[in-house]
Amino acid sequence: MRVVVVGATGNAGTALLRALQEEPQVTSVLGIARRLPDRSAEQYRHAEWAAVDIAAQDTAASTVARLTEQFRGADAVVHLAWLVQPNRERDLLRRTNVEGTRRVAEAVVGAGVPHLVVASSVGAYSPVDDDTPRHEGWPTRGIPTSHYSVDKAAQERVLDEFEAAHPDLAVARLRPALIFQADAAQSVVRYFLGPLVPVRLLRQGRPPALPLPAGLRLQAAHADDVADAYRRVVVERASGAFNVAADDLLHGEDLARIAGHGRLVEVPPAVVRTALAAAYDSRLVRADPGWLDMAMAVPVLDTTRIKEELGWAPRRTAAEAVEDLLGGMAVGQGLRSAPLRPATPRPAGASVLPLRYRGPVGIPDSMDGGLLGLYLSDHLTGVTAALELLERMTRSYRDTPFHAELAEVTEQLRGERELYRDLLHRLGAPPRRHRQAAAWLGEKAGRLKLNGRLTRRSPLSAVLEAEVLRAAVVGKIGGWRTLRDHADQIGLDTGQLDELIDLDLRQLDTIERFHAYARERSFRTA
């Protein structure tokens, strides 16, 4: 059995890859993502990979055609891709989440795949004001004040249309509760809390009291249990809707006991909503009030159907899933994919790991420590500036054939920046942060370059940016070669430095091909 997983690098997708790897009936797996992961990492190395952006702004037909080609020969397609952020770019969210589902479904039909499995959510259901468990027949009209819920309900309508138009296609939709695992902890912080929320204080101990909106109750499931549900649906070629959640329902006192010392401070939901709205408007947190509205109004899930028809049963409680998440949040846990990257970035896509050292690390008396520190600091500055430029290019050229490759190089540069920071720390050399700040400002000022357009991008921008980036990568190659020449004196691993040089040469090839693509289009009149 060949299975394609769209959105295979996120929370549920990564867990599903683990489950499919252990399933004897599954002979091959193709992972599809907008940004490819580190394919050498244990979680991702057993799958084949292809980069497709289901929300690309080029014609929907071209995206469907790319997906159709990837889906050919598959026995099932599992569609998990869903964009949570940026909250404020509503059109982008809708295009990714609703229209992206439509594109995947069209490609499934075009490729002749017999089975489509889609990630819906408890958030698709219409609101309730009690704890009575609802089965899959409860209406899926969503919660109007939550953009996530509105889009999940719209996704359900897309699936309804395809089921009606293609009765021979088996369509399954899973509606899980909140999905938690330690490896997704930093993504939760990144997408919902933001950098100003001090989650790292969890390392020092649990809070003495937990303020929560009065009446909050929470259903959750561990990601591995949700993945097992998907696996069963795929293997059995099941169709229809399935609720997925652990058996225990957590109330405020339960969450206070799990997260802290058991003391709960109940706050009126209206007060919490007002405070959350103010924090969101001030950009102090990343979750808008619609997330609270949804949390307070979604129904409790009745999971009888999936248990009786597919033999599914949760192996972990909701309490255990929450505890796993909190433990991961305390240390910034994550994996080597763009959605799940840990708090201390590790690059996705090319096995850029922490520097390996051979023996004692330090600056020998035969070397000028001040000059070496300045040299390394200048290269850290260069990587910082290149990363700023490349992050912007990745956003700006998401609709080009190079988006996935640019995103992958971006992750690699994040990793290389960490390598320089680590080396400076090990050698006791100051990082000269004012230089990185100057590089950041210089990159912003560089956007005012004379490209023929004052307030908007021109086709020439891509050419000039590629040329600047090419120079930066050539500089990085020179930096790693210089370190290699002195590796034995400093205590570095020459083999890893050779790997970094090879990595940068591949980056250079990507930039050269992007430059050729941009040159061809730079002076067109239409």
C-alpha positions in Angstrom: 0.0 0.0 0.0 1.3 3.4 -1.0 0.2 6.4 1.1 0.7 10.1 0.4 0.7 12.4 3.4 0.1 16.1 2.6 1.4 18.2 5.4 3.7 15.5 6.7 6.1 17.8 8.7 3.6 19.1 11.3 2.3 17.8 14.6 -0.1 15.1 13.4 1.9 14.5 10.2 5.1 13.6 11.9 3.3 11.3 14.3 1.5 9.6 11.3 4.9 9.0 9.6 5.9 7.1 12.7 2.7 5.0 12.7 2.9 4.2 9.0 6.5 3.1 9.3 5.4 0.4 11.8 2.4 -0.7 9.6 3.2 -3.9 7.6 0.6 -3.2 5.0 2.1 0.2 4.1 5.0 -0.4 1.7 5.9 3.2 0.8 5.1 6.7 2.0 5.4 10.0 0.1 5.5 13.1 2.3 4.5 16.4 0.8 5.2 19.7 2.4 5.7 23.4 1.5 9.1 23.3 3.3 10.9 20.0 3.4 12.3 18.6 6.7 15.7 17.2 7.4 15.4 14.0 5.5 18.2 12.4 7.5 16.3 12.8 10.8 14.8 9.6 12.2 11.3 10.9 11.9 11.6 11.8 8.2 14.2 9.6 6.7 11.9 6.6 5.9 9.6 8.5 3.5 10.1 9.9 0.1 9.6 13.7 -0.2 8.2 16.3 -2.6 7.8 20.0 -2.2 4.4 21.4 -3.2 2.7 24.6 -1.9 -1.0 23.9 -2.0 -1.7 27.6 -1.6 0.5 28.8 -4.4 -1.0 31.9 -6.0 -0.3 30.7 -9.5 -3.3 29.1 -11.2 -5.2 26.5 -9.1 -5.0 24.3 -12.2 -1.2 24.2 -12.1 -1.1 23.4 -8.4 -3.6 20.6 -9.0 -1.5 19.3 -11.8 1.6 19.1 -9.6 -0.4 17.4 -6.9 -2.0 15.0 -9.4 1.5 13.9 -10.6 2.6 13.2 -7.1 -0.6 11.3 -6.2 -0.4 8.8 -9.1 -0.2 5.2 -8.0 -1.2 6.0 -4.4 -3.8 3.9 -2.5 -4.6 6.7 -0.1 -4.0 10.4 0.3 -4.1 11.8 3.9 -4.5 15.6 3.8 -3.2 17.2 7.0 -1.9 20.5 5.8 -3.4 23.5 7.7 -2.1 27.0 8.2 -2.6 28.4 11.7 -0.5 31.6 11.3 -0.3 34.4 10.3 -3.6 35.0 12.0 -4.0 38.5 10.5 -3.7 37.3 6.9 -7.2 36.0 6.5 -7.0 35.6 2.7 -3.9 33.5 2.9 -5.4 31.3 5.6 -8.5 30.7 3.6 -6.6 30.0 0.4 -4.4 27.4 2.2 -7.0 25.8 4.4 -10.2 25.7 2.3 -9.0 26.2 -1.3 -6.0 24.0 -0.5 -8.3 21.2 0.5 -10.3 21.6 -2.7 -7.1 21.4 -4.7 -6.0 18.2 -2.9 -9.4 16.7 -3.5 -9.3 17.6 -7.2 -5.9 16.0 -7.6 -7.0 12.8 -5.8 -9.8 12.5 -8.3 -7.5 13.3 -11.2 -4.9 10.8 -10.1 -7.5 8.1 -9.6 -6.7 7.6 -5.9 -9.5 5.6 -4.3 -9.3 6.9 -0.8 -9.1 10.5 0.6 -8.6 11.0 4.4 -8.8 14.6 5.6 -8.0 16.3 9.0 -11.1 18.1 10.2 -11.4 19.1 13.8 -13.7 19.4 16.8 -13.6 23.0 15.8 -15.9 22.3 12.8 -18.8 21.5 15.1 -21.6 24.0 15.9 -21.4 25.4 19.5 -22.9 23.9 22.6 -23.4 25.0 26.2 -23.2 21.6 28.0 -20.9 18.6 28.5 -23.1 16.1 26.8 -21.0 14.0 24.3 -21.9 14.6 20.7 -21.5 12.0 18.0 -20.4 12.6 14.4 -24.0 13.6 13.3 -23.8 16.9 15.2 -23.9 19.9 12.8 -20.6 21.2 11.5 -21.4 24.9 11.0 -18.5 26.1 13.1 -18.2 28.9 15.6 -18.6 32.3 13.8 -16.1 34.3 15.8 -13.3 31.8 15.3 -11.6 31.9 11.9 -10.2 28.4 12.5 -13.6 27.1 13.2 -15.2 28.9 10.2 -12.5 27.5 7.9 -12.9 24.0 9.3 -16.7 24.2 8.6 -16.0 25.4 5.1 -13.6 22.6 4.6 -16.4 20.2 5.6 -18.6 21.7 2.8 -15.8 21.1 0.3 -15.7 17.4 1.3 -19.5 17.2 1.1 -19.4 18.4 -2.5 -16.7 15.9 -3.5 -18.5 13.0 -1.9 -21.7 13.9 -3.7 -19.9 14.4 -7.1 -17.7 11.3 -6.8 -19.7 8.5 -5.1 -17.0 6.0 -5.9 -14.4 7.9 -3.9 -14.1 6.9 -0.2 -13.8 10.1 1.8 -13.0 10.0 5.5 -12.7 13.0 7.8 -11.2 12.8 11.3 -12.4 15.3 13.9 -9.9 15.1 16.7 -9.7 17.1 19.9 -6.6 19.1 20.7 -3.5 17.2 19.7 -0.5 17.3 22.0 3.0 15.8 22.1 6.3 17.1 23.5 7.9 17.3 20.1 5.2 19.9 19.1 5.7 22.0 22.2 7.7 24.8 20.7 5.4 25.1 17.8 2.5 25.7 20.2 4.6 28.4 21.8 5.4 29.9 18.4 1.9 29.8 16.9 -0.2 30.7 19.9 1.8 32.4 22.6 4.8 34.2 21.1 8.3 35.1 22.4 7.1 37.4 25.2 5.3 34.7 27.1 7.8 33.3 29.6 7.2 29.5 29.2 10.8 28.8 30.0 10.0 29.5 33.6 8.4 26.1 33.7 12.0 24.9 34.0 12.2 26.5 37.4 8.9 25.0 38.7 5.2 25.1 38.2 3.1 28.2 38.9 1.5 28.5 42.3 -1.9 29.2 40.8 -3.4 28.8 37.4 -5.9 31.5 36.2 -8.5 30.0 33.7 -11.8 31.1 32.3 -14.6 29.8 34.5 -16.4 26.8 32.9 -13.5 25.8 30.6 -13.3 22.1 29.9 -10.8 20.5 27.6 -10.6 17.3 25.5 -7.2 16.3 24.1 -5.4 13.3 22.6 -1.8 12.4 22.3 -0.4 12.8 18.7 0.5 9.1 18.6 -3.0 8.1 19.4 -4.4 10.4 16.7 -1.8 9.0 14.3 -3.0 5.5 15.2 -6.6 6.6 14.3 -5.4 7.8 10.9 -3.5 4.6 10.3 -6.6 2.5 11.0 -8.7 4.6 8.7 -6.2 4.2 5.9 -5.6 0.5 6.3 -9.4 -0.3 6.6 -10.2 2.2 3.8 -12.9 3.6 6.1 -15.1 6.5 5.1 -17.3 9.0 6.9 -16.5 11.1 10.0 -14.7 9.9 13.1 -14.3 11.7 16.4 -11.0 11.2 18.1 -10.2 12.1 21.7 -8.9 10.5 24.9 -11.5 9.3 27.4 -10.9 11.8 30.2 -12.4 15.3 30.1 -10.3 17.9 31.9 -11.8 20.7 33.9 -10.1 23.7 35.4 -9.1 21.9 38.6 -7.6 19.1 36.6 -5.5 21.5 34.5 -4.4 23.4 37.7 -3.2 20.1 39.1 -1.4 19.2 36.0 0.2 22.6 35.3 0.9 23.8 38.8 0.2 23.1 42.4 -3.5 22.5 42.1 -4.8 26.0 42.9 -7.3 27.2 40.3 -8.3 30.9 39.9 -11.4 31.1 37.9 -11.9 34.3 35.9 -15.1 35.3 34.1 -14.7 34.3 30.4 -15.7 37.9 29.3 -12.8 39.3 31.3 -10.4 36.8 29.8 -11.6 37.6 26.3 -11.1 41.3 26.8 -7.6 40.8 28.2 -6.8 38.4 25.3 -8.1 40.8 22.7 -6.0 43.6 24.2 -2.9 41.4 24.2 -3.5 40.3 20.7 -4.1 43.9 19.4 -0.9 44.9 21.1 0.9 41.9 19.5 1.9 40.5 22.9 0.4 37.1 22.0 -0.4 35.4 18.7 -3.7 33.8 19.5 -6.7 36.0 18.8 -9.9 35.9 20.9 -11.6 33.5 18.5 -9.5 30.7 19.9 -11.0 31.3 23.3 -14.5 31.5 21.9 -13.9 28.1 20.2 -12.5 26.5 23.4 -15.5 27.6 25.4 -18.1 26.4 22.9 -17.0 23.2 21.2 -18.8 20.0 22.1 -17.5 17.1 24.0 -16.7 14.3 21.5 -18.4 10.9 21.6 -15.8 8.5 20.2 -18.0 5.4 20.1 -17.8 5.0 16.4 -14.1 4.8 15.9 -13.8 2.4 18.8 -16.5 0.0 17.7 -15.8 0.1 13.9 -12.0 0.3 13.8 -11.0 -1.0 17.2 -9.2 2.2 18.2 -8.5 3.0 21.8 -6.4 5.8 23.3 -3.2 4.6 24.9 -2.7 7.9 26.8 -5.0 10.0 28.7 -5.7 13.7 28.0 -3.9 14.5 31.2 -0.8 12.6 30.1 -0.9 14.4 26.7 -1.0 17.8 28.5 1.8 16.8 30.8 3.9 15.7 27.8 3.3 19.1 26.1 4.2 21.1 29.2 7.4 19.1 29.7 8.4 19.9 26.1 7.5 23.6 26.5 9.8 23.9 29.5 12.8 23.0 27.3 11.7 24.3 23.9 11.4 20.8 22.5 10.9 20.3 18.8 12.1 18.4 15.7 14.0 19.1 12.5 11.2 20.3 10.4 10.1 23.9 9.8 6.8 23.7 11.7 8.2 21.8 14.7 11.7 23.4 14.9 12.8 23.7 18.6 13.5 26.9 20.5 17.1 26.8 19.6 16.9 26.5 15.9 18.3 23.4 14.2 18.2 23.5 10.4 15.8 21.4 8.4 16.9 19.9 5.2 20.6 19.3 5.3 21.8 17.7 8.6 23.5 20.8 9.9 24.0 19.5 13.5 25.8 21.2 16.4 29.5 21.5 15.8 31.6 18.5 16.6 34.8 19.1 18.5 38.0 17.0 18.6 39.7 17.2 21.9 40.2 20.5 23.9 38.6 23.5 22.2 40.4 26.8 22.5 42.6 29.4 20.9 46.3 28.4 21.1 49.0 30.9 22.0 50.3 30.7 18.4 47.1 32.4 17.2 45.9 35.9 17.7 42.7 35.4 19.6 41.5 38.9 19.1 41.7 38.6 15.3 40.1 35.2 15.2 37.3 36.4 17.4 36.7 39.4 15.1 36.8 37.1 12.1 34.2 34.8 13.5 32.0 37.6 14.7 32.1 39.2 11.2 31.0 35.9 9.7 28.2 35.7 12.2 27.2 39.2 11.1 27.3 38.1 7.5 25.1 35.0 8.2 22.7 37.2 10.1 22.3 39.6 7.2 22.0 36.8 4.7 19.3 35.1 6.8 17.3 38.3 7.0 17.4 38.7 3.2 16.6 35.1 2.6 13.6 35.0 5.0 12.1 37.9 3.1 12.9 36.3 -0.3 11.2 33.1 0.9 8.0 35.1 1.8 8.1 37.2 -1.4 8.7 34.3 -3.8 6.3 31.7 -2.4 4.5 31.5 -5.7 7.6 30.6 -7.7 9.0 27.1 -8.4 11.9 27.9 -6.0 9.9 28.6 -2.9 10.5 25.2 -1.3 14.2 25.4 -2.0 14.5 28.9 -0.7 12.7 27.9 2.5 15.1 24.9 2.9 18.2 27.1 2.5 16.6 29.5 5.0 16.5 26.7 7.6 20.1 25.8 6.8 21.2 29.4 7.4 19.5 29.4 10.8 21.5 26.3 11.7 24.8 27.9 10.4 24.2 31.0 12.5 23.8 28.8 15.6 27.1 27.1 14.7 28.9 30.4 14.7 27.3 31.4 18.0 28.2 28.2 19.6 31.8 28.4 18.4 32.2 32.0 19.7 30.8 30.9 23.0 33.2 27.9 23.2 36.2 30.0 22.4 35.2 32.8 24.8 35.1 35.4 22.1 32.4 38.1 22.2 29.7 37.9 19.5 29.7 41.7 19.1 26.0 42.0 18.9 26.1 45.6 17.7 27.5 44.2 14.5 24.5 41.8 14.1 22.2 44.7 14.8 23.9 46.8 12.2 23.6 43.9 9.7 19.9 43.7 10.5 19.4 47.4 9.9 21.6 47.3 6.8 19.4 44.6 5.3 16.3 46.7 5.9 18.0 49.8 4.4 19.1 47.7 1.4 15.4 47.3 0.5 15.5 50.8 -0.7 18.0 49.9 -3.5 17.4 51.5 -6.9 15.3 48.8 -8.6 13.1 51.2 -10.5 10.2 51.0 -8.0 10.0 53.1 -4.9 7.2 51.5 -2.9 6.8 48.0 -4.4 8.9 45.2 -5.7 9.9 45.0 -9.3 11.0 42.0 -11.4 14.6 43.4 -11.0 14.4 42.9 -7.2 14.8 39.1 -7.5 17.9 39.5 -9.7 19.6 41.9 -7.3 18.7 39.9 -4.2 20.0 36.7 -5.7 23.3 38.5 -6.5 23.6 39.8 -3.0 22.8 36.4 -1.6 25.3 34.7 -3.9 28.0 36.9 -2.5 27.0 36.1 1.0 27.1 32.3 0.4 30.5 32.6 -1.3 31.7 34.4 1.9 30.3 31.6 4.0 32.3 29.0 2.0 35.4 31.1 2.5 34.7 31.1 6.3 34.3 27.4 6.6 37.5 26.8 4.5 39.4 29.2 6.7 38.3 27.3 9.8 39.2 24.0 8.2 42.7 25.2 7.6 43.0 25.9 11.4 40.7 23.1 12.6 43.4 21.0 14.3 44.7 24.1 16.3 41.2 25.1 17.5 39.9 21.6 18.0 37.3 21.4 15.3 36.2 18.3 13.3 37.5 18.7 9.7 35.0 16.2 8.4 32.1 18.3 9.5 33.7 21.4 8.0 34.0 19.6 4.7 30.2 18.8 5.0 29.4 22.5 5.6 31.5 23.5 2.6 29.6 21.0 0.4 26.3 22.2 1.9 27.1 25.8 0.9 28.1 24.8 -2.6 24.7 23.2 -2.9 23.1 26.5 -1.7 25.1 28.3 -4.3 23.7 26.1 -7.0 20.2 26.8 -5.8 20.9 30.6 -5.9 22.4 30.3 -9.3 19.4 28.6 -10.7 17.1 31.1 -9.0 19.2 33.9 -10.5 18.8 32.4 -14.0 15.0 32.2 -13.4 14.9 35.8 -12.3 17.1 37.1 -15.1 14.7 35.6 -17.7 11.8 37.6 -16.2 13.6 40.8 -15.1 12.9 43.0 -18.1 9.6 41.7 -19.4 7.0 44.4 -20.2 4.1 42.0 -19.6 
